[in-house]
Amino acid sequence: MLQAGNFEHGTVASRPDQMYGWPGITRVEGDHILVAASERKYHVDPVGREVVIHSYDGGKTWDLPQEVFDSELDDRDANLLTMADGTLVLTWFTSTAYLGWLDSGRVPEPWQSQWAARGKRQGITEDTPVGGWLMRCNDGGYTWEDAHEIPVGHHAGPAALSDGRLLYITSAGRDGPAGVWESPDKGGPGAEITQLRGPVGADTDVHGLFNENHVLELSPGHLLAMVRTEFSDRDRRYLYQATSDDGGYTWTELEQTAMWGCPPHLTRLSSGPILCVYGHRRDPFSIRGALSYDEGCTWDTDNTITIYDFDEPCDMGYPVSLEVTPGQILTVFYSNLKQPQAPAQMLVYAQDPGGILYTRWTLE
């Protein structure tokens, strides 16, 4: 059994009166690591844009954020992967949810006028098309191709499979299950190949609220999917999982794990076990991890790993991990520490030491 220790905490990106959220992470080559994030003023914000941050020493120090995409909508979440040939793939999604906040009058000055002007200038309404987006890069994360639309998969897909395909799972709405999509060309035009369904006999509440997922290829053709749940009863919000033995064309029914939290990110360790990290968004607020020693069949939640503890409730989470060297893990997540009570909880400035944070730790 592996033991966790040697926790060292630091900051990837942080600026006064700025928020960073929902990071992605990938290894470019050697000690060159790339983190992507959404930079903004507020949790819900039309000025949200996609940025990347480089580290050249295995995540010990970080360059300043580099903008790679900024639309007139809210550009949210940022997920990264490296294909077998070195191509980097960045995905995110756009949102017009900020219009509801603007109409409610809950947006403080001076942002009301800017938000209103941005929507008026582009003719944006709540019916404006939103979706998922993908860009590719072939020079280590410095210049990116034009963005093109993909099905919305949210955090933290897609997955790069050993046969060269990208595979991603959409979020499930109340009107239907999540779709499983494949792309044979590094995120080029794809197609839905099947659907991911909840447990047999699940009620409407269960069926409609599986979202934010991550897929890990355990071996060629053998896939593990972990998904976030959004039950109205918070006590039921455990991670659920499903497996596929044919490259994603058929799946087992989603079943509940013993991990309460969201959303998941999966990493295969060089020593063999699988690490799942997730945010624990209730007291005690923390970033957590659990190990599986049997290919995801069971999880050692009796020895749950607390990677980072927060002193008080806050807007936080969305951890992603990378094994920097054998046994040494880099986990990156976001924190917005000054969060007041609802209904204005999403409209707050991030304060130092908020931002994109990291923990370097060991599993030996």
C-alpha positions in Angstrom: 0.0 0.0 0.0 1.3 3.4 -1.0 1.8 6.2 1.6 1.3 9.9 0.9 3.6 12.5 2.3 6.0 15.4 1.7 3.3 17.9 0.9 4.6 21.2 -0.5 2.2 24.0 -1.5 2.6 26.8 -4.0 1.0 29.1 -6.6 0.8 28.6 -10.3 -1.1 31.9 -11.1 -2.5 34.6 -8.8 -3.2 38.3 -9.3 -4.9 40.9 -7.1 -8.6 41.3 -7.9 -8.5 38.4 -10.4 -9.9 34.9 -10.4 -8.5 31.8 -12.1 -10.7 28.7 -12.3 -11.0 25.1 -13.5 -7.5 24.1 -14.6 -6.2 21.5 -16.9 -2.7 20.0 -17.0 -0.4 18.1 -19.3 3.3 17.3 -19.8 4.7 18.8 -23.0 8.1 17.1 -22.7 10.4 16.2 -19.9 10.2 18.9 -17.2 8.1 21.2 -19.4 4.6 21.2 -17.9 1.6 23.2 -19.2 -1.4 24.3 -17.1 -4.5 25.9 -18.7 -7.1 27.9 -16.8 -9.9 30.4 -17.2 -8.9 33.9 -16.2 -11.7 36.3 -15.1 -12.9 38.8 -12.4 -15.9 36.6 -11.2 -17.0 33.0 -11.2 -19.6 33.9 -13.8 -18.2 36.6 -16.1 -18.3 37.5 -19.8 -14.6 38.6 -19.6 -13.6 35.0 -18.9 -10.7 34.0 -21.2 -8.5 30.9 -21.7 -4.9 31.2 -20.7 -1.9 28.8 -20.4 1.0 28.8 -17.9 4.3 27.2 -18.6 6.7 25.5 -16.1 10.1 24.3 -17.2 11.3 22.7 -14.0 8.6 20.1 -13.3 6.1 22.5 -11.7 8.4 24.3 -9.2 8.2 27.7 -10.9 5.7 29.1 -13.4 5.7 31.8 -16.1 3.0 34.5 -16.4 -0.3 33.4 -18.0 -0.5 33.6 -21.8 -3.9 34.3 -23.4 -4.8 31.8 -26.1 -8.6 32.5 -26.6 -11.1 35.2 -25.6 -14.6 35.3 -27.1 -17.4 37.7 -26.4 -19.0 35.0 -24.2 -17.8 33.5 -20.9 -14.9 31.1 -21.8 -14.9 28.5 -19.0 -12.9 25.5 -17.9 -9.7 24.5 -19.5 -8.6 21.0 -20.2 -5.3 19.8 -21.8 -3.8 16.6 -23.2 -0.8 15.6 -25.2 -1.3 13.2 -28.1 1.3 10.5 -28.9 2.9 12.6 -31.6 3.3 15.6 -29.3 0.2 17.6 -30.5 -1.4 19.5 -27.6 -5.2 19.7 -27.4 -7.0 22.4 -25.4 -10.7 22.2 -24.8 -13.2 24.5 -23.0 -16.8 25.6 -23.3 -18.6 29.0 -23.6 -21.6 30.2 -21.5 -24.1 33.0 -21.4 -25.1 32.3 -17.8 -23.8 35.8 -16.9 -26.9 37.3 -18.6 -29.1 36.0 -15.8 -26.8 37.6 -13.2 -26.9 40.9 -15.1 -30.8 40.9 -15.3 -31.0 40.1 -11.6 -29.2 43.3 -10.8 -26.7 41.4 -8.7 -23.6 42.5 -10.7 -21.8 45.3 -8.8 -20.5 48.4 -10.4 -18.3 49.0 -12.4 -19.0 45.8 -14.2 -22.8 46.3 -14.9 -22.0 48.8 -17.8 -19.3 46.6 -19.2 -21.4 43.5 -19.1 -24.3 45.2 -20.7 -22.2 46.8 -23.4 -20.6 43.5 -24.3 -23.9 41.8 -24.7 -25.4 44.7 -26.7 -22.4 45.0 -29.0 -22.6 41.4 -30.1 -26.4 41.0 -29.9 -25.9 38.3 -27.3 -29.0 36.9 -25.6 -29.8 33.9 -23.5 -30.6 32.1 -26.8 -27.1 32.7 -28.2 -25.5 29.4 -29.2 -23.0 28.1 -26.7 -20.9 25.0 -26.9 -17.6 23.2 -26.5 -14.4 24.2 -28.3 -11.1 22.7 -29.2 -7.7 24.1 -30.4 -4.5 22.2 -31.3 -0.9 23.3 -30.9 2.2 21.8 -32.4 5.0 24.0 -30.9 4.8 23.2 -27.2 2.0 25.5 -26.2 3.0 28.8 -27.8 0.8 29.2 -30.9 -2.6 27.6 -31.4 -4.7 26.7 -34.4 -8.1 28.2 -34.9 -10.8 26.9 -32.5 -13.5 24.6 -33.8 -16.7 23.4 -32.1 -17.1 20.0 -30.3 -19.8 18.6 -28.1 -19.7 20.0 -24.6 -17.9 17.6 -22.4 -17.0 20.1 -19.6 -14.3 18.9 -17.1 -11.9 17.2 -17.9 -12.0 15.5 -21.3 -11.4 14.4 -23.9 -9.2 11.4 -23.5 -6.4 10.4 -25.9 -6.7 6.7 -26.7 -3.9 4.4 -27.8 -5.6 3.8 -31.2 -5.3 7.5 -32.0 -8.9 8.5 -31.3 -10.1 11.2 -28.9 -13.0 10.2 -26.8 -15.2 12.5 -24.7 -18.5 12.2 -22.8 -21.1 15.0 -22.8 -23.1 16.1 -19.8 -26.4 14.4 -19.2 -29.5 16.6 -19.1 -32.9 15.8 -17.7 -34.1 15.0 -21.2 -31.5 12.2 -21.9 -28.3 10.4 -21.0 -24.8 11.5 -21.7 -23.5 10.9 -25.2 -20.1 9.2 -25.9 -18.3 10.8 -28.8 -15.2 9.8 -30.8 -12.9 11.8 -33.1 -10.4 9.9 -35.3 -8.4 13.1 -36.1 -7.1 14.8 -33.0 -10.4 16.5 -32.3 -11.6 16.8 -35.9 -15.2 16.1 -36.9 -16.6 13.3 -34.7 -19.7 11.3 -34.1 -21.7 9.9 -31.1 -21.0 6.2 -30.8 -23.1 5.3 -27.8 -24.6 6.7 -24.6 -23.6 6.5 -20.9 -26.5 5.7 -18.7 -27.3 5.8 -15.0 -28.1 2.8 -12.8 -31.0 0.5 -13.8 -34.2 1.9 -12.2 -32.7 5.3 -11.5 -35.2 8.1 -10.8 -35.4 11.3 -12.9 -33.2 13.2 -10.4 -30.4 10.6 -10.9 -30.8 10.3 -14.7 -30.6 14.0 -15.4 -27.6 15.1 -13.5 -24.4 13.2 -14.4 -21.9 15.7 -15.7 -18.2 16.8 -15.5 -16.3 13.6 -16.2 -12.9 12.1 -16.9 -12.0 9.1 -18.9 -8.8 7.1 -18.4 -7.6 4.3 -20.7 -6.3 1.6 -18.3 -5.0 -0.6 -21.2 -5.7 -0.7 -24.9 -9.5 -0.7 -25.3 -10.2 -0.9 -21.5 -11.6 2.5 -20.3 -12.7 3.8 -16.9 -15.1 6.8 -16.8 -15.7 8.7 -13.5 -18.5 11.3 -13.4 -19.8 14.0 -11.1 -23.4 13.9 -9.8 -25.6 16.8 -8.9 -28.5 15.3 -6.9 -30.8 17.8 -5.1 -29.8 16.0 -1.9 -26.2 17.0 -1.4 -25.5 14.0 0.7 -26.0 11.8 -2.4 -23.4 13.6 -4.5 -20.9 10.8 -4.8 -18.7 10.1 -7.8 -20.1 7.4 -10.1 -18.1 5.2 -12.5 -18.5 3.0 -15.6 -16.1 0.8 -17.6 -15.8 -0.2 -21.2 -13.9 -3.2 -22.6 -14.3 -2.3 -26.3 -12.8 1.1 -26.7 -15.9 3.1 -25.6 -18.5 1.5 -27.8 -20.4 -0.2 -24.9 -20.3 0.7 -21.2 -21.4 -0.8 -17.9 -24.2 1.1 -16.1 -22.9 3.9 -13.9 -22.5 2.9 -10.3 -21.8 4.8 -7.1 -18.4 4.9 -5.6 -17.6 5.8 -1.9 -16.0 9.1 -2.9 -18.1 12.1 -2.1 -17.1 15.2 -4.0 -16.5 16.6 -7.5 -15.3 16.7 -10.1 -13.0 13.7 -10.7 -9.6 13.4 -12.4 -7.9 10.1 -13.0 -4.1 9.3 -13.3 -2.3 6.0 -13.8 0.7 5.9 -11.6 4.0 4.4 -12.8 3.8 1.9 -9.9 0.5 0.6 -11.2 -2.4 2.0 -9.0 -4.9 4.6 -10.2 -5.2 7.9 -8.5 -8.5 9.8 -8.4 -8.5 13.4 -7.1 -11.5 15.5 -6.5 -12.8 18.5 -4.5 -14.6 18.0 -1.2 -16.9 21.0 -1.1 -18.4 20.6 2.3 -16.8 20.8 5.8 -13.9 20.3 5.9 -13.3 21.9 2.5 -10.3 20.1 1.0 -8.7 18.6 -2.1 -8.7 14.8 -1.7 -7.5 11.7 -3.5 -8.1 8.0 -3.4 -6.2 5.0 -4.8 -7.4 1.9 -6.6 -5.1 -1.2 -6.7 -7.5 -3.3 -8.8 -8.1 -1.3 -12.0 -10.8 0.8 -10.5 -13.0 -2.0 -9.2 -12.6 -0.8 -5.7 -11.2 2.4 -4.1 -9.2 2.6 -0.8 -11.4 5.3 0.8 -10.4 4.0 4.2 -7.1 5.8 3.5 -8.4 8.9 1.7 -5.6 11.3 1.0 -6.0 15.0 2.1 -3.9 16.9 -0.4 -4.9 20.4 0.6 -7.0 21.8 3.5 -8.9 25.1 3.4 -9.3 27.1 6.6 -12.9 28.0 5.7 -15.6 27.4 3.1 -14.8 28.9 -0.3 -15.1 28.6 -4.0 -12.5 25.9 -4.8 -11.7 22.6 -6.3 -11.4 21.0 -9.8 -8.0 19.3 -9.1 -6.0 17.7 -11.9 -2.8 15.6 -11.3 0.4 14.7 -13.1 3.1 12.3 -12.0 6.2 14.4 -12.4 8.7 11.7 -11.6 8.0 8.2 -10.3 6.2 8.6 -7.0 6.1 12.4 -7.1 2.7 13.9 -7.9 1.8 17.5 -8.9 -1.9 18.3 -8.2 -3.2 21.7 -9.4 -6.5 23.2 -8.4 -8.2 26.6 -8.0 -9.2 28.7 -5.0 -11.4 31.8 -4.6 -11.1 32.4 -0.9 -13.3 35.4 -0.3 -16.8 34.0 -1.1 -19.8 35.6 0.6 -23.1 33.9 1.1 -25.6 33.4 -1.7 -27.1 34.8 -3.8 -24.0 36.8 -4.7 -21.6 34.0 -4.1 -20.3 33.9 -7.7 -19.7 37.6 -8.0 -16.7 38.1 -5.9 -13.1 39.1 -6.4 -10.4 36.5 -5.8 -7.9 37.5 -3.2 -4.3 36.5 -2.8 -3.5 33.6 -2.1 -6.4 32.6 -4.3 -5.8 31.6 -7.9 -4.4 28.4 -9.4 -2.6 26.6 -6.6 -0.5 23.4 -6.6 0.6 20.8 -4.2 3.7 18.6 -4.8 3.6 15.4 -2.8 4.8 11.8 -2.9 3.3 8.4 -3.0 5.8 5.7 -1.9 
